[in-house]
């Protein structure tokens, strides 16, 4: 992005960047949730 970009173009680039970051964050949270579920299932199999 150059200083010649219009404010609309600047907003568009920032919006796309933010959207991408949010998508990556949502994917990471989903993966962590899946791993937590798997871990809970593994721990649940242990007998004392």
MOHUJO-V485760 format. One record per residue. N is the residue number from 1. PHI is phi in whole degrees, 0 to 359 (NA if undefined). D_FIRST is the distance of its C-alpha to the first C-alpha in Angstrom with 1 decimal. Layout:
# MOHUJO-V485760
n->{N:N}
phi->{PHI:PHI}
d_first->{D_FIRST:D_FIRST}
This chain:
# MOHUJO-V485760
n->{1:2:3:4:5:6:7:8:9:10:11:12:13:14:15:16:17:18:19:20:21:22:23:24:25:26:27:28:29:30:31:32:33:34:35:36:37:38:39:40:41:42:43:44:45:46:47:48}
phi->{NA:256:290:275:293:288:304:297:293:297:295:298:297:294:295:296:296:295:299:297:297:295:297:296:295:298:295:296:296:298:297:298:297:298:293:296:297:299:297:299:293:295:296:295:279:288:241:272}
d_first->{0.0:3.8:6.8:8.0:6.5:9.7:10.9:11.8:8.6:7.3:10.8:10.7:8.1:10.0:13.2:12.8:12.2:15.1:17.2:16.9:17.9:20.8:21.9:22.2:24.0:26.4:27.1:27.9:30.2:31.9:32.6:34.0:36.1:37.5:38.3:40.0:42.1:43.1:44.0:46.0:47.9:48.7:49.9:52.0:53.9:55.3:58.9:60.4}
